[in-house]
């Protein structure tokens, strides 16, 4: 039975993941920014007769991360899986976003998971085991017009995860990226049905962003089930760590097959061959020619 810490559990993927891990027999610490929004999670857990440890955590407040990690260890003894799920989904042209919005999106989608992961790593190193699961996006692999800010935050998360995976393998800590396309979640509905936000009436990009948002609305009826994604996250947490990127749905599978002519294993093998760090992951001393 694993101890699993999940962010962004008030609805959508986070809520479903918390339930899926609990149904699999794991101890789940389900966090959310505002405890007042725990009603749906409480009700869903009660309906399935599941027990969750629900805790407040704002991923834009890194000063609270150490206390959160310490609290989980104090209550449950360890942290086996960290699922970085919380995020925001802005739609708009890059030029129309002000600096405050740029920084806010990066704080939530990149710095939040990055710094929470950093806070959890000492625990996992002491255990000599752990799994970091990042909920990324196809937008972390390819960006579209109207998607530039969101894609930037997810591209950053992808790069962090790819390098981090090599750094922490020495302690049997594994890292995975989940790549979803369109899932029927509240964040997608709110983005699709919302106003044009930063795109004001005088913006030269307004026709483009209006069209992009209309296309997003058209996908709402065909969105994939977040419960299926939650079950995939549980399966990933049981995997051996040899695979970094996991397509979350058929659309993601097709896109990733196009983007990566070879499979993810071939990409990983290439990275290993050029990184010069295979000795590190294996727990060995540095080769003589690079020893300090």
C-alpha atoms as an extended CHARMM CRD file, in Angstrom:
* protein
*
       292  EXT
         1         1  UNK       CA              0.0000000000        0.0000000000        0.0000000000  PROA      1               0.0000000000
         2         2  UNK       CA              1.4880000000        3.3140000000       -1.1190000000  PROA      2               0.0000000000
         3         3  UNK       CA              1.1690000000        6.7670000000        0.4250000000  PROA      3               0.0000000000
         4         4  UNK       CA              0.0910000000        9.1030000000       -2.3650000000  PROA      4               0.0000000000
         5         5  UNK       CA              0.0840000000       12.9140000000       -2.3040000000  PROA      5               0.0000000000
         6         6  UNK       CA             -2.0320000000       14.5880000000       -5.0140000000  PROA      6               0.0000000000
         7         7  UNK       CA             -2.5220000000       18.2860000000       -5.7780000000  PROA      7               0.0000000000
         8         8  UNK       CA             -5.6210000000       19.9500000000       -7.2230000000  PROA      8               0.0000000000
         9         9  UNK       CA             -8.2470000000       17.5010000000       -5.9620000000  PROA      9               0.0000000000
        10        10  UNK       CA            -11.3290000000       19.7260000000       -5.7670000000  PROA      10              0.0000000000
        11        11  UNK       CA            -12.5990000000       18.4350000000       -9.1340000000  PROA      11              0.0000000000
        12        12  UNK       CA            -11.6540000000       16.7950000000      -12.4050000000  PROA      12              0.0000000000
        13        13  UNK       CA             -8.5170000000       14.7220000000      -12.7800000000  PROA      13              0.0000000000
        14        14  UNK       CA             -7.2870000000       15.3360000000       -9.2310000000  PROA      14              0.0000000000
        15        15  UNK       CA            -10.5840000000       14.2870000000       -7.6690000000  PROA      15              0.0000000000
        16        16  UNK       CA            -10.8090000000       11.1610000000       -9.8100000000  PROA      16              0.0000000000
        17        17  UNK       CA             -7.1770000000       10.2630000000       -9.1390000000  PROA      17              0.0000000000
        18        18  UNK       CA             -7.7110000000       10.5290000000       -5.3840000000  PROA      18              0.0000000000
        19        19  UNK       CA            -10.6540000000        8.1290000000       -5.6140000000  PROA      19              0.0000000000
        20        20  UNK       CA             -8.8260000000        5.7320000000       -7.9420000000  PROA      20              0.0000000000
        21        21  UNK       CA             -5.7760000000        5.4490000000       -5.6800000000  PROA      21              0.0000000000
        22        22  UNK       CA             -8.0090000000        4.9420000000       -2.6270000000  PROA      22              0.0000000000
        23        23  UNK       CA             -9.9670000000        2.2340000000       -4.4430000000  PROA      23              0.0000000000
        24        24  UNK       CA             -6.6410000000        0.5590000000       -5.2580000000  PROA      24              0.0000000000
        25        25  UNK       CA             -5.9330000000        0.3490000000       -1.5130000000  PROA      25              0.0000000000
        26        26  UNK       CA             -3.4840000000        3.2310000000       -1.1980000000  PROA      26              0.0000000000
        27        27  UNK       CA             -3.3830000000        5.9020000000        1.4990000000  PROA      27              0.0000000000
        28        28  UNK       CA             -4.3190000000        9.1470000000       -0.2480000000  PROA      28              0.0000000000
        29        29  UNK       CA             -3.5130000000       12.6860000000        0.8560000000  PROA      29              0.0000000000
        30        30  UNK       CA             -5.7830000000       14.7320000000       -1.4050000000  PROA      30              0.0000000000
        31        31  UNK       CA             -4.9040000000       18.4170000000       -1.3690000000  PROA      31              0.0000000000
        32        32  UNK       CA             -6.7650000000       21.4420000000       -2.6260000000  PROA      32              0.0000000000
        33        33  UNK       CA             -6.2260000000       25.1680000000       -2.4360000000  PROA      33              0.0000000000
        34        34  UNK       CA             -9.5100000000       26.0130000000       -0.7190000000  PROA      34              0.0000000000
        35        35  UNK       CA            -10.8390000000       23.5200000000        1.8730000000  PROA      35              0.0000000000
        36        36  UNK       CA            -14.2900000000       25.0350000000        1.3830000000  PROA      36              0.0000000000
        37        37  UNK       CA            -14.3250000000       23.4120000000       -2.0690000000  PROA      37              0.0000000000
        38        38  UNK       CA            -13.9000000000       19.8870000000       -0.7040000000  PROA      38              0.0000000000
        39        39  UNK       CA            -17.6360000000       19.1370000000       -0.8740000000  PROA      39              0.0000000000
        40        40  UNK       CA            -17.5880000000       17.2250000000       -4.1580000000  PROA      40              0.0000000000
        41        41  UNK       CA            -14.5490000000       15.2070000000       -3.0960000000  PROA      41              0.0000000000
        42        42  UNK       CA            -16.0650000000       14.3870000000        0.3060000000  PROA      42              0.0000000000
        43        43  UNK       CA            -19.3480000000       13.3360000000       -1.2770000000  PROA      43              0.0000000000
        44        44  UNK       CA            -17.6860000000       11.1610000000       -3.9240000000  PROA      44              0.0000000000
        45        45  UNK       CA            -15.5040000000        9.4420000000       -1.3260000000  PROA      45              0.0000000000
        46        46  UNK       CA            -18.4680000000        8.8480000000        0.9770000000  PROA      46              0.0000000000
        47        47  UNK       CA            -20.5280000000        7.4090000000       -1.8740000000  PROA      47              0.0000000000
        48        48  UNK       CA            -17.7690000000        4.8720000000       -2.5940000000  PROA      48              0.0000000000
        49        49  UNK       CA            -17.0420000000        4.2640000000        1.1030000000  PROA      49              0.0000000000
        50        50  UNK       CA            -13.4830000000        5.4830000000        0.7270000000  PROA      50              0.0000000000
        51        51  UNK       CA            -11.3110000000        7.2230000000        3.2950000000  PROA      51              0.0000000000
        52        52  UNK       CA             -9.1700000000       10.1800000000        2.2270000000  PROA      52              0.0000000000
        53        53  UNK       CA             -6.8120000000       12.4490000000        4.1260000000  PROA      53              0.0000000000
        54        54  UNK       CA             -7.9210000000       15.8440000000        2.7690000000  PROA      54              0.0000000000
        55        55  UNK       CA             -5.4870000000       18.7070000000        3.3380000000  PROA      55              0.0000000000
        56        56  UNK       CA             -5.1530000000       22.3220000000        2.1780000000  PROA      56              0.0000000000
        57        57  UNK       CA             -2.3120000000       23.1550000000       -0.2050000000  PROA      57              0.0000000000
        58        58  UNK       CA             -1.9560000000       26.1630000000       -2.4970000000  PROA      58              0.0000000000
        59        59  UNK       CA              0.6490000000       25.3590000000       -5.1630000000  PROA      59              0.0000000000
        60        60  UNK       CA              1.4050000000       29.0650000000       -5.5560000000  PROA      60              0.0000000000
        61        61  UNK       CA              2.5390000000       29.2280000000       -1.9030000000  PROA      61              0.0000000000
        62        62  UNK       CA              5.8740000000       27.3890000000       -1.8100000000  PROA      62              0.0000000000
        63        63  UNK       CA              6.4520000000       28.5720000000        1.7530000000  PROA      63              0.0000000000
        64        64  UNK       CA              3.8220000000       26.0000000000        2.7690000000  PROA      64              0.0000000000
        65        65  UNK       CA              5.3900000000       23.0340000000        0.9710000000  PROA      65              0.0000000000
        66        66  UNK       CA              7.8150000000       21.9180000000        3.6680000000  PROA      66              0.0000000000
        67        67  UNK       CA              5.0400000000       21.9070000000        6.2530000000  PROA      67              0.0000000000
        68        68  UNK       CA              2.7960000000       19.8830000000        3.9410000000  PROA      68              0.0000000000
        69        69  UNK       CA              5.5010000000       17.2840000000        3.2900000000  PROA      69              0.0000000000
        70        70  UNK       CA              6.4040000000       17.0960000000        6.9840000000  PROA      70              0.0000000000
        71        71  UNK       CA              2.7350000000       16.6610000000        7.8490000000  PROA      71              0.0000000000
        72        72  UNK       CA              2.2700000000       13.7740000000        5.4230000000  PROA      72              0.0000000000
        73        73  UNK       CA              5.3530000000       12.0040000000        6.7900000000  PROA      73              0.0000000000
        74        74  UNK       CA              4.2480000000       12.6230000000       10.3770000000  PROA      74              0.0000000000
        75        75  UNK       CA              0.8000000000       11.1530000000        9.7280000000  PROA      75              0.0000000000
        76        76  UNK       CA              1.6880000000        8.3390000000        7.3400000000  PROA      76              0.0000000000
        77        77  UNK       CA              5.4160000000        7.6790000000        7.6930000000  PROA      77              0.0000000000
        78        78  UNK       CA              6.4670000000        8.1550000000        4.0620000000  PROA      78              0.0000000000
        79        79  UNK       CA              5.5820000000        9.5100000000        0.6080000000  PROA      79              0.0000000000
        80        80  UNK       CA              5.6540000000        6.9440000000       -2.1730000000  PROA      80              0.0000000000
        81        81  UNK       CA              3.9140000000        8.8320000000       -4.9750000000  PROA      81              0.0000000000
        82        82  UNK       CA              3.5740000000       12.5510000000       -5.6960000000  PROA      82              0.0000000000
        83        83  UNK       CA              1.0350000000       13.4740000000       -8.3760000000  PROA      83              0.0000000000
        84        84  UNK       CA              1.4890000000       17.0790000000       -9.5190000000  PROA      84              0.0000000000
        85        85  UNK       CA             -1.9140000000       17.7550000000      -11.0230000000  PROA      85              0.0000000000
        86        86  UNK       CA             -3.0110000000       21.2960000000      -10.0720000000  PROA      86              0.0000000000
        87        87  UNK       CA             -2.9200000000       23.7570000000      -12.9470000000  PROA      87              0.0000000000
        88        88  UNK       CA             -4.5970000000       26.5630000000      -14.8700000000  PROA      88              0.0000000000
        89        89  UNK       CA             -5.5270000000       26.6890000000      -18.5570000000  PROA      89              0.0000000000
        90        90  UNK       CA             -5.2770000000       30.1800000000      -20.0830000000  PROA      90              0.0000000000
        91        91  UNK       CA             -6.3680000000       30.7660000000      -23.6790000000  PROA      91              0.0000000000
        92        92  UNK       CA             -5.2260000000       33.9020000000      -25.4700000000  PROA      92              0.0000000000
        93        93  UNK       CA             -2.5710000000       35.5390000000      -27.5920000000  PROA      93              0.0000000000
        94        94  UNK       CA              0.7840000000       36.0100000000      -25.9100000000  PROA      94              0.0000000000
        95        95  UNK       CA              0.9000000000       39.7490000000      -26.6040000000  PROA      95              0.0000000000
        96        96  UNK       CA             -2.4460000000       40.2760000000      -24.8520000000  PROA      96              0.0000000000
        97        97  UNK       CA             -1.3780000000       38.7630000000      -21.5210000000  PROA      97              0.0000000000
        98        98  UNK       CA              0.0850000000       41.1740000000      -18.9920000000  PROA      98              0.0000000000
        99        99  UNK       CA              3.2090000000       40.3350000000      -17.0240000000  PROA      99              0.0000000000
       100       100  UNK       CA              1.2550000000       39.4910000000      -13.8850000000  PROA      100             0.0000000000
       101       101  UNK       CA             -0.6960000000       36.8090000000      -15.7600000000  PROA      101             0.0000000000
       102       102  UNK       CA              2.4480000000       35.3910000000      -17.3420000000  PROA      102             0.0000000000
       103       103  UNK       CA              4.0170000000       35.0010000000      -13.9290000000  PROA      103             0.0000000000
       104       104  UNK       CA              0.8340000000       33.6440000000      -12.3110000000  PROA      104             0.0000000000
       105       105  UNK       CA              0.5040000000       30.8770000000      -14.9020000000  PROA      105             0.0000000000
       106       106  UNK       CA              4.1460000000       29.8710000000      -14.5160000000  PROA      106             0.0000000000
       107       107  UNK       CA              3.7970000000       29.9200000000      -10.7220000000  PROA      107             0.0000000000
       108       108  UNK       CA              0.8870000000       27.4780000000      -10.8690000000  PROA      108             0.0000000000
       109       109  UNK       CA              1.8500000000       25.2220000000      -13.7610000000  PROA      109             0.0000000000
       110       110  UNK       CA              5.6290000000       25.1180000000      -13.3810000000  PROA      110             0.0000000000
       111       111  UNK       CA              7.0490000000       26.5290000000      -10.1460000000  PROA      111             0.0000000000
       112       112  UNK       CA              4.3350000000       24.8670000000       -8.0400000000  PROA      112             0.0000000000
       113       113  UNK       CA              5.0640000000       21.2960000000       -9.1660000000  PROA      113             0.0000000000
       114       114  UNK       CA              8.8010000000       21.9760000000       -9.4120000000  PROA      114             0.0000000000
       115       115  UNK       CA              9.1540000000       23.2810000000       -5.8670000000  PROA      115             0.0000000000
       116       116  UNK       CA              6.7730000000       20.7410000000       -4.3420000000  PROA      116             0.0000000000
       117       117  UNK       CA              8.7990000000       18.0010000000       -6.0140000000  PROA      117             0.0000000000
       118       118  UNK       CA             11.9900000000       19.4900000000       -4.6120000000  PROA      118             0.0000000000
       119       119  UNK       CA             10.4340000000       19.4780000000       -1.1350000000  PROA      119             0.0000000000
       120       120  UNK       CA              9.4660000000       15.7970000000       -1.4670000000  PROA      120             0.0000000000
       121       121  UNK       CA             12.7680000000       14.5310000000       -2.8750000000  PROA      121             0.0000000000
       122       122  UNK       CA             14.7040000000       14.3690000000        0.4390000000  PROA      122             0.0000000000
       123       123  UNK       CA             11.9950000000       12.0700000000        1.8110000000  PROA      123             0.0000000000
       124       124  UNK       CA             12.1460000000        9.8510000000       -1.2630000000  PROA      124             0.0000000000
       125       125  UNK       CA             15.9490000000        9.7590000000       -1.2190000000  PROA      125             0.0000000000
       126       126  UNK       CA             15.9100000000        8.6080000000        2.4040000000  PROA      126             0.0000000000
       127       127  UNK       CA             13.4220000000        5.9110000000        1.4470000000  PROA      127             0.0000000000
       128       128  UNK       CA             15.4590000000        5.1000000000       -1.6510000000  PROA      128             0.0000000000
       129       129  UNK       CA             12.2200000000        4.9500000000       -3.6000000000  PROA      129             0.0000000000
       130       130  UNK       CA              9.4560000000        7.1430000000       -4.9300000000  PROA      130             0.0000000000
       131       131  UNK       CA              7.4530000000        8.1140000000       -7.9830000000  PROA      131             0.0000000000
       132       132  UNK       CA              6.9700000000       11.6720000000       -9.2670000000  PROA      132             0.0000000000
       133       133  UNK       CA              4.0570000000       11.8930000000      -11.7150000000  PROA      133             0.0000000000
       134       134  UNK       CA              3.6080000000       15.1570000000      -13.6060000000  PROA      134             0.0000000000
       135       135  UNK       CA              0.2820000000       15.8420000000      -15.3040000000  PROA      135             0.0000000000
       136       136  UNK       CA              1.5110000000       17.5620000000      -18.4380000000  PROA      136             0.0000000000
       137       137  UNK       CA             -0.3460000000       18.0250000000      -21.7300000000  PROA      137             0.0000000000
       138       138  UNK       CA              0.0380000000       17.5930000000      -25.4410000000  PROA      138             0.0000000000
       139       139  UNK       CA              0.6520000000       21.3340000000      -25.2580000000  PROA      139             0.0000000000
       140       140  UNK       CA              3.9130000000       20.4350000000      -23.5370000000  PROA      140             0.0000000000
       141       141  UNK       CA              5.0050000000       18.7610000000      -26.7720000000  PROA      141             0.0000000000
       142       142  UNK       CA              3.5250000000       21.0070000000      -29.4460000000  PROA      142             0.0000000000
       143       143  UNK       CA              2.0450000000       24.5050000000      -29.1210000000  PROA      143             0.0000000000
       144       144  UNK       CA             -0.7820000000       26.0990000000      -31.0910000000  PROA      144             0.0000000000
       145       145  UNK       CA             -1.9220000000       29.6670000000      -31.6080000000  PROA      145             0.0000000000
       146       146  UNK       CA             -3.8060000000       30.8430000000      -28.5320000000  PROA      146             0.0000000000
       147       147  UNK       CA             -1.9640000000       28.2510000000      -26.4860000000  PROA      147             0.0000000000
       148       148  UNK       CA              1.4470000000       29.8880000000      -26.1750000000  PROA      148             0.0000000000
       149       149  UNK       CA              1.4180000000       30.7260000000      -22.4730000000  PROA      149             0.0000000000
       150       150  UNK       CA             -0.0340000000       27.3940000000      -21.3600000000  PROA      150             0.0000000000
       151       151  UNK       CA              2.3700000000       25.5490000000      -23.6650000000  PROA      151             0.0000000000
       152       152  UNK       CA              5.3340000000       27.4830000000      -22.2690000000  PROA      152             0.0000000000
       153       153  UNK       CA              4.5000000000       26.3230000000      -18.7520000000  PROA      153             0.0000000000
       154       154  UNK       CA              4.1100000000       22.7100000000      -19.8430000000  PROA      154             0.0000000000
       155       155  UNK       CA              7.2310000000       22.7490000000      -22.0240000000  PROA      155             0.0000000000
       156       156  UNK       CA              9.1310000000       23.8560000000      -18.9160000000  PROA      156             0.0000000000
       157       157  UNK       CA              7.6170000000       20.9880000000      -16.9270000000  PROA      157             0.0000000000
       158       158  UNK       CA              8.6070000000       18.5200000000      -19.6430000000  PROA      158             0.0000000000
       159       159  UNK       CA             12.2190000000       19.6960000000      -19.6400000000  PROA      159             0.0000000000
       160       160  UNK       CA             12.4580000000       19.5770000000      -15.8680000000  PROA      160             0.0000000000
       161       161  UNK       CA             11.0580000000       16.0520000000      -15.7770000000  PROA      161             0.0000000000
       162       162  UNK       CA             13.3410000000       14.7110000000      -18.4960000000  PROA      162             0.0000000000
       163       163  UNK       CA             16.4730000000       15.9420000000      -16.7160000000  PROA      163             0.0000000000
       164       164  UNK       CA             15.2230000000       15.1600000000      -13.2040000000  PROA      164             0.0000000000
       165       165  UNK       CA             14.5360000000       11.5730000000      -14.1890000000  PROA      165             0.0000000000
       166       166  UNK       CA             18.2390000000       11.0050000000      -14.8390000000  PROA      166             0.0000000000
       167       167  UNK       CA             19.3370000000       12.7820000000      -11.6540000000  PROA      167             0.0000000000
       168       168  UNK       CA             17.1930000000       10.8160000000       -9.2000000000  PROA      168             0.0000000000
       169       169  UNK       CA             17.3150000000        7.3410000000      -10.7420000000  PROA      169             0.0000000000
       170       170  UNK       CA             20.2800000000        6.5910000000       -8.4610000000  PROA      170             0.0000000000
       171       171  UNK       CA             17.8500000000        6.4040000000       -5.5080000000  PROA      171             0.0000000000
       172       172  UNK       CA             15.1880000000        4.3680000000       -7.3260000000  PROA      172             0.0000000000
       173       173  UNK       CA             13.0360000000        7.5010000000       -7.7250000000  PROA      173             0.0000000000
       174       174  UNK       CA             11.0730000000        7.3870000000      -10.9390000000  PROA      174             0.0000000000
       175       175  UNK       CA              9.5610000000       10.2390000000      -12.9470000000  PROA      175             0.0000000000
       176       176  UNK       CA              6.6830000000       10.1130000000      -15.4270000000  PROA      176             0.0000000000
       177       177  UNK       CA              4.8190000000       12.6070000000      -17.6030000000  PROA      177             0.0000000000
       178       178  UNK       CA              1.1470000000       12.0380000000      -18.3890000000  PROA      178             0.0000000000
       179       179  UNK       CA              0.1510000000       13.5760000000      -21.7520000000  PROA      179             0.0000000000
       180       180  UNK       CA             -3.6180000000       14.1690000000      -21.9980000000  PROA      180             0.0000000000
       181       181  UNK       CA             -5.5430000000       15.6300000000      -24.9160000000  PROA      181             0.0000000000
       182       182  UNK       CA             -9.0770000000       16.8470000000      -24.1240000000  PROA      182             0.0000000000
       183       183  UNK       CA            -10.7530000000       15.4840000000      -20.9940000000  PROA      183             0.0000000000
       184       184  UNK       CA            -14.1970000000       16.5610000000      -19.8190000000  PROA      184             0.0000000000
       185       185  UNK       CA            -13.1040000000       18.4630000000      -16.7130000000  PROA      185             0.0000000000
       186       186  UNK       CA            -14.2640000000       21.6860000000      -15.0890000000  PROA      186             0.0000000000
       187       187  UNK       CA            -11.1030000000       23.5140000000      -16.0970000000  PROA      187             0.0000000000
       188       188  UNK       CA            -11.7610000000       22.6960000000      -19.7600000000  PROA      188             0.0000000000
       189       189  UNK       CA            -15.4260000000       23.6860000000      -19.4990000000  PROA      189             0.0000000000
       190       190  UNK       CA            -14.6090000000       26.9680000000      -17.7790000000  PROA      190             0.0000000000
       191       191  UNK       CA            -11.9690000000       27.8270000000      -20.3670000000  PROA      191             0.0000000000
       192       192  UNK       CA            -14.1990000000       26.9340000000      -23.3050000000  PROA      192             0.0000000000
       193       193  UNK       CA            -17.2780000000       28.7560000000      -22.0210000000  PROA      193             0.0000000000
       194       194  UNK       CA            -15.5450000000       31.7440000000      -20.4710000000  PROA      194             0.0000000000
       195       195  UNK       CA            -15.0190000000       35.2090000000      -21.8580000000  PROA      195             0.0000000000
       196       196  UNK       CA            -12.1230000000       36.0900000000      -24.1230000000  PROA      196             0.0000000000
       197       197  UNK       CA            -10.2640000000       37.1990000000      -21.0060000000  PROA      197             0.0000000000
       198       198  UNK       CA             -7.0860000000       39.0860000000      -21.8790000000  PROA      198             0.0000000000
       199       199  UNK       CA             -8.2290000000       39.4790000000      -25.4810000000  PROA      199             0.0000000000
       200       200  UNK       CA             -9.9090000000       42.8910000000      -25.3450000000  PROA      200             0.0000000000
       201       201  UNK       CA            -12.2740000000       44.3000000000      -27.9870000000  PROA      201             0.0000000000
       202       202  UNK       CA             -9.4250000000       46.1910000000      -29.6500000000  PROA      202             0.0000000000
       203       203  UNK       CA             -6.9990000000       43.2840000000      -29.7530000000  PROA      203             0.0000000000
       204       204  UNK       CA             -5.6980000000       42.4730000000      -33.2490000000  PROA      204             0.0000000000
       205       205  UNK       CA             -5.8560000000       38.8040000000      -32.2090000000  PROA      205             0.0000000000
       206       206  UNK       CA             -9.5350000000       38.7870000000      -31.2080000000  PROA      206             0.0000000000
       207       207  UNK       CA            -10.8560000000       36.9210000000      -34.3130000000  PROA      207             0.0000000000
       208       208  UNK       CA             -8.1760000000       34.2510000000      -33.8690000000  PROA      208             0.0000000000
       209       209  UNK       CA             -8.8100000000       33.7140000000      -30.1740000000  PROA      209             0.0000000000
       210       210  UNK       CA            -12.6120000000       33.7450000000      -30.6310000000  PROA      210             0.0000000000
       211       211  UNK       CA            -12.2600000000       31.0140000000      -33.2590000000  PROA      211             0.0000000000
       212       212  UNK       CA             -9.9470000000       28.9720000000      -31.0530000000  PROA      212             0.0000000000
       213       213  UNK       CA            -12.3410000000       29.1990000000      -28.1280000000  PROA      213             0.0000000000
       214       214  UNK       CA            -15.2780000000       28.1990000000      -30.3350000000  PROA      214             0.0000000000
       215       215  UNK       CA            -13.3140000000       25.1420000000      -31.4770000000  PROA      215             0.0000000000
       216       216  UNK       CA            -12.6200000000       24.2970000000      -27.8480000000  PROA      216             0.0000000000
       217       217  UNK       CA            -16.3440000000       24.4960000000      -27.0500000000  PROA      217             0.0000000000
       218       218  UNK       CA            -17.0360000000       22.0570000000      -29.8750000000  PROA      218             0.0000000000
       219       219  UNK       CA            -14.8430000000       19.4600000000      -28.1590000000  PROA      219             0.0000000000
       220       220  UNK       CA            -16.7360000000       19.5140000000      -24.8510000000  PROA      220             0.0000000000
       221       221  UNK       CA            -19.2150000000       16.8560000000      -25.8850000000  PROA      221             0.0000000000
       222       222  UNK       CA            -16.4760000000       14.4730000000      -26.9710000000  PROA      222             0.0000000000
       223       223  UNK       CA            -14.0900000000       14.9350000000      -24.0440000000  PROA      223             0.0000000000
       224       224  UNK       CA            -12.5890000000       11.8130000000      -22.5520000000  PROA      224             0.0000000000
       225       225  UNK       CA            -13.5920000000       10.4830000000      -19.1330000000  PROA      225             0.0000000000
       226       226  UNK       CA            -11.3220000000       11.7800000000      -16.3180000000  PROA      226             0.0000000000
       227       227  UNK       CA            -11.9060000000        8.4840000000      -14.5350000000  PROA      227             0.0000000000
       228       228  UNK       CA            -10.0340000000        6.6670000000      -17.3010000000  PROA      228             0.0000000000
       229       229  UNK       CA             -7.1020000000        9.0440000000      -16.8820000000  PROA      229             0.0000000000
       230       230  UNK       CA             -7.1590000000        8.5150000000      -13.1110000000  PROA      230             0.0000000000
       231       231  UNK       CA             -6.8750000000        4.7660000000      -13.5750000000  PROA      231             0.0000000000
       232       232  UNK       CA             -3.9440000000        5.3030000000      -15.9330000000  PROA      232             0.0000000000
       233       233  UNK       CA             -2.1850000000        7.4080000000      -13.2870000000  PROA      233             0.0000000000
       234       234  UNK       CA             -2.5660000000        4.5630000000      -10.7990000000  PROA      234             0.0000000000
       235       235  UNK       CA             -1.1690000000        2.1140000000      -13.3670000000  PROA      235             0.0000000000
       236       236  UNK       CA              1.7950000000        4.4060000000      -14.0490000000  PROA      236             0.0000000000
       237       237  UNK       CA              2.5640000000        4.5110000000      -10.3140000000  PROA      237             0.0000000000
       238       238  UNK       CA              2.9040000000        0.7150000000      -10.4280000000  PROA      238             0.0000000000
       239       239  UNK       CA              5.1870000000        0.7190000000      -13.4970000000  PROA      239             0.0000000000
       240       240  UNK       CA              8.9450000000        0.1410000000      -13.4680000000  PROA      240             0.0000000000
       241       241  UNK       CA              9.8850000000        3.6890000000      -14.4790000000  PROA      241             0.0000000000
       242       242  UNK       CA             11.4100000000        2.7420000000      -17.8300000000  PROA      242             0.0000000000
       243       243  UNK       CA              8.8710000000        4.8930000000      -19.6680000000  PROA      243             0.0000000000
       244       244  UNK       CA              8.8420000000        8.6710000000      -19.2540000000  PROA      244             0.0000000000
       245       245  UNK       CA              5.8970000000        9.8360000000      -21.3750000000  PROA      245             0.0000000000
       246       246  UNK       CA              2.4620000000        8.2240000000      -21.2530000000  PROA      246             0.0000000000
       247       247  UNK       CA             -0.2490000000        9.0580000000      -23.7810000000  PROA      247             0.0000000000
       248       248  UNK       CA             -3.4900000000        9.4600000000      -21.8690000000  PROA      248             0.0000000000
       249       249  UNK       CA             -5.9840000000        8.8470000000      -24.6920000000  PROA      249             0.0000000000
       250       250  UNK       CA             -6.2430000000        7.8690000000      -28.3760000000  PROA      250             0.0000000000
       251       251  UNK       CA             -5.7520000000       11.4520000000      -29.5940000000  PROA      251             0.0000000000
       252       252  UNK       CA             -2.5770000000       11.7670000000      -27.5460000000  PROA      252             0.0000000000
       253       253  UNK       CA             -1.3600000000        8.4290000000      -28.9050000000  PROA      253             0.0000000000
       254       254  UNK       CA             -1.7820000000        9.5950000000      -32.4990000000  PROA      254             0.0000000000
       255       255  UNK       CA             -0.1210000000       12.9500000000      -31.8900000000  PROA      255             0.0000000000
       256       256  UNK       CA              2.8020000000       11.4550000000      -30.0180000000  PROA      256             0.0000000000
       257       257  UNK       CA              3.3020000000        8.7970000000      -32.6900000000  PROA      257             0.0000000000
       258       258  UNK       CA              3.6140000000       11.6300000000      -35.2160000000  PROA      258             0.0000000000
       259       259  UNK       CA              5.8880000000       13.7860000000      -33.0680000000  PROA      259             0.0000000000
       260       260  UNK       CA              8.2210000000       10.9500000000      -32.1150000000  PROA      260             0.0000000000
       261       261  UNK       CA              9.1730000000        8.9160000000      -35.1500000000  PROA      261             0.0000000000
       262       262  UNK       CA             10.7280000000        6.4100000000      -32.7830000000  PROA      262             0.0000000000
       263       263  UNK       CA              9.0890000000        5.3710000000      -29.5490000000  PROA      263             0.0000000000
       264       264  UNK       CA              9.7700000000        6.8870000000      -26.1270000000  PROA      264             0.0000000000
       265       265  UNK       CA             12.2270000000        4.1030000000      -25.3070000000  PROA      265             0.0000000000
       266       266  UNK       CA             14.3460000000        5.0040000000      -28.3420000000  PROA      266             0.0000000000
       267       267  UNK       CA             14.3080000000        8.6590000000      -27.2980000000  PROA      267             0.0000000000
       268       268  UNK       CA             15.3220000000        7.7150000000      -23.7470000000  PROA      268             0.0000000000
       269       269  UNK       CA             18.1410000000        5.5250000000      -25.0440000000  PROA      269             0.0000000000
       270       270  UNK       CA             19.4300000000        8.4000000000      -27.1750000000  PROA      270             0.0000000000
       271       271  UNK       CA             19.3110000000       10.8010000000      -24.2150000000  PROA      271             0.0000000000
       272       272  UNK       CA             21.1840000000        8.2810000000      -22.0870000000  PROA      272             0.0000000000
       273       273  UNK       CA             23.8380000000        7.9220000000      -24.7600000000  PROA      273             0.0000000000
       274       274  UNK       CA             24.5170000000       11.6650000000      -24.9900000000  PROA      274             0.0000000000
       275       275  UNK       CA             24.0420000000       12.6350000000      -21.3440000000  PROA      275             0.0000000000
       276       276  UNK       CA             27.1720000000       10.8940000000      -20.0800000000  PROA      276             0.0000000000
       277       277  UNK       CA             25.3830000000       10.1830000000      -16.7970000000  PROA      277             0.0000000000
       278       278  UNK       CA             24.4720000000        6.4920000000      -17.0300000000  PROA      278             0.0000000000
       279       279  UNK       CA             27.0550000000        5.7290000000      -14.3180000000  PROA      279             0.0000000000
       280       280  UNK       CA             25.2070000000        8.0790000000      -11.9630000000  PROA      280             0.0000000000
       281       281  UNK       CA             21.8180000000        6.4120000000      -12.3500000000  PROA      281             0.0000000000
       282       282  UNK       CA             23.4800000000        3.0270000000      -11.8370000000  PROA      282             0.0000000000
       283       283  UNK       CA             24.9020000000        4.1400000000       -8.4860000000  PROA      283             0.0000000000
       284       284  UNK       CA             28.4960000000        3.8480000000       -9.6780000000  PROA      284             0.0000000000
       285       285  UNK       CA             31.5480000000        6.0480000000       -9.2000000000  PROA      285             0.0000000000
       286       286  UNK       CA             32.3240000000        8.4780000000      -12.0420000000  PROA      286             0.0000000000
       287       287  UNK       CA             34.4860000000        7.1750000000      -14.8670000000  PROA      287             0.0000000000
       288       288  UNK       CA             38.1850000000        7.7690000000      -14.2190000000  PROA      288             0.0000000000
       289       289  UNK       CA             38.4820000000       10.3840000000      -16.9470000000  PROA      289             0.0000000000
       290       290  UNK       CA             35.8280000000       12.6390000000      -15.3530000000  PROA      290             0.0000000000
       291       291  UNK       CA             36.4020000000       11.8820000000      -11.6680000000  PROA      291             0.0000000000
       292       292  UNK       CA             36.8690000000       15.1010000000       -9.6170000000  PROA      292             0.0000000000
